[in-house]
């Protein structure tokens, strides 16, 4: 099989790696995955032609797997819980050398450095949406309920705050109400941010989740799904604003149906 027909997959948690592997296989690609213990769904083993399980930080083993299999085009899909960075990192020699060179442990900084390191080994990182472009958010309001004029003002306000938060490479999500910032995403993730903001707003908060201004969309693309909407409902928030063409939507039909049932607006700008 030609190198161009082999795709490497660096798999984190969630359904995205499984969807990528399945789609790539349907398009005739041989899928070679490197999965993370404690993060990646074991079902990925059934979706791939070859899979190697590693612990977070085993960069040398990751590189060896792809080079041995002839996978020189690789994509990253799925999440790694940020708290794991302080709990379960067991680097090999290559990983230890990589970590020692990092100046800052922010998402984009780590991922860009990883892409550069793989590039030195002849391994090219390609877009995580290469096999599933249909998951990218379209433009417009996805729900029956549209934002009120006051909520539109909060979207514009929250949008500027989210972009600044992203510029600092801290997070992607903010929760606002009446032009007041209630919660900013940090290491705890989107759902926890929504719940923190909702507890302060009590009701009708606006949630904005965007890509970072200089985000490399080959990896770490913002994602939303049914679980995001469940957190918004639990927080009694009223609007979710996301960026069209730069946000992945999972469980789209179920998510929109849930939002319509709960009276939540989803807008893509």
N, C-alpha and C positions, 0 to 999 in steps of 0.2 A: 504494500500500500504506500502511495506517495505521501511525503511529509505534509503536503497541503490538505490531505484527506484525514489527517490525525489532529485531533484537537485536545489540548490539555485543559484540565479544569481544576483550579484551586478552590476547593469547596469549604464554605462555612456552614452555618446553620440555616434552618428554614427551608421553604419549598423551592426557592429559586434554583439551587444547584440541580435538583431533580428535574425541574422543568427544562433547564438548559441542556442537560444530558439527553433527555428524551427528544427534544427538538433537534439536537445535533445528530442523533442516531437516525432520526427520520430523514434527515438530509444526506444520509450516506456517510457520515463521519465516524471514524473510530474514536471513542472517547476514553481518554486516560485521565483518571482523577487522582488527586491527592486530597484526602479528607482529614479533618481534624477530630481527634478523639474527644468526646464530650461535647462536641458542637454539631457535627454533621449527622444528618439523619442516616441511620444504617441502611435504609431502603435504597440509598444511592448505589449500593453494591449491585443491585439488580438492574440499574439503568446504564451502567458503564461496561466497557469491554475489559477494563483493567482498573484496579483501585489500590492505592497504598494509604494506610492509615498512619498519621504522624501526630506527635504532640506539638503544641504551639512553640515555635522557635527552632524547629528542626529543618532549617533552610537547606543544609547540605543534602539531606535525604530527599527533599522536594526536588532540588535541581537534578540530582542523580536519576530520580524516577523519570522525569520528563526527557532527559537526554538519552537515557537507555531505551525509551519507548519511541523516540523520534518525534516527540511532541514539541515542536519549536514555535508553535502559536498557542498561546495559553490565555484563558480568561479567568477572572475571579468572580465568584458568585456566592452569595450568602453572607451571613453576618457572623462576627466573632464578638461575643459579649465583652465589652471593654473591661469589665471587672476581672476577666480572666488574665489580663495583662499583669495583674498583681498576684495571681494565684497559681496558675498552671503553666507558666512558661518554663520549658526545660530545653534550652537551646543546645544544639550540637556545636561543634567547633566553628562551622560556617555561620551559624546563627549567632553565636556569641560575638564573632568578629563584626557581624552586621549591626547588632545592637550597640556595640561599643562605639560605632561611628555615628549613631543617631544623635543629633543635637537637641531634638525635641520629640516628645512622644505624642504628637497630635496625629489624627487619622491620615490626613493628606500627606503629611511629612513622611510617615512610615510607608504608606503605599507607593508614593513616588520613588522613595529610596529603594523599595523592594523591586519596583519595575526597572529601575536603573541597574540594580544588581543582577537581575535576571537577564537584562539586555547584554551585559558583559559576558554572559554564558551563551549568547546566541538565541535566547528565548524571548520572543516578542509578546508583550501583553496586548491583547486586542479587546475591543469593547465588550462589556458583559451583556450588552443587548444585541450582539451580532446575530444570534439565532432567534431572538424573540422581540423584534422591534415593535410588535403590536401591543406590548405591555406598557409602552410609553404613554403618558397621559395626553389626551387630546386637548384642544382649547375649548373653553366654554364652561357653562354650568351643567354638571352631570345629574343634578337632582331636580325634583319638582319645585322644591322650595328654593327661592333665590335670596341672597343677602339683602337686608334692609339697608337704607341709606347710612344709618349709624354703623352697621356692621361693615359696610363698604369702606367707611373711614378707618375703622379698626384694621381692615385688611391692608390698606395702604400704609398705615402706621406700622403694623406688625411686619410688613414686607421689608421696610427699610431696616428695622431692627434685626430681622433674620439674616439679611444680607451682611450686615455689620458683624453679627455673631459668626457667620460663615467666613468672613474675611479674616477674622482672628483664628479660624480653624478650631473652633470650640464645639460647635454643634450646628444643627440645621433647623431646629424647631423652637418657636416661641409661642407663648400664650398671652393674649392681651384682652383688655376690656376697657372701654371708654378712654382709649389712648393711654392706657397705663400698662406697663409690663408686669405680668404676674409670675411668669416662669420662663427660664431660659434652659435649653437643653445642655447638659454636661455629660458626665460619664454614665449617668443613670439611664439615658436613652429616652426615646420619644414618648412612649406610653407613660412612664413615670413623670415626665415633664408635664404632660397633659393633665394627669391626676393632681399634681401639685398646683398647677394653675387653676384647675377647676375648684379645688378646695378653697381657694381665696376668692374666686369670682362668685361662687355659689351657683350661678347659672349664666347662660348666654355669653360665655367667653368665646373668643375667636382664636383658632389655632392656625398658625402659618408654618408650613414646612417647605423649605426651599433648598436648592443646590447652593453650594458656596460659590462666590464670584469667580474664583480661579480653579474650581473643582475639575479634576481630570475625570471626565465621564466614562473613561474606560472601566473605572471601578468606583465603588462607594456611591452609586447613584441613589438618591433618596427614594424610599419605598413607603407605600401605604397599602393597607388591605383591610379586611374585615376586623382584625384585632385592633387596628387603629381606631376604627369607627366605634368599636365596643368601648374603648377607653374614653373616647369623646362623649359617648352617651352616658357613661358612668360619671363623668365629670360635669354633666349637664351643660356642655358647651354647645354652641349653635352653628358654628361654621368651621369648615376645614378649607384652607386655601393652599393650593400647591402650584407648581410650575409646570406648564405644558411642555412636552418634549424632553423634560429633564427629570421626570419622576416616574418610577415604576408603580403600576397599579396591579395588585394581586386580588383574586376573587372579585373581579370588577362587578359582575352582575349581582352577586350576593351583597357586596358592599353597598351598592347604590340602593338596592331594595331595602336594606337595613336602615340606611340614612333616610330614605323616604318615609319609612314607618316611624322613625324617631323624630322627624321634623328637622333634620340636619341638612345644611347646605354644603355642597362640595363644589368648589369653583377652581378652574384651572386657567391661569393667566400666562 
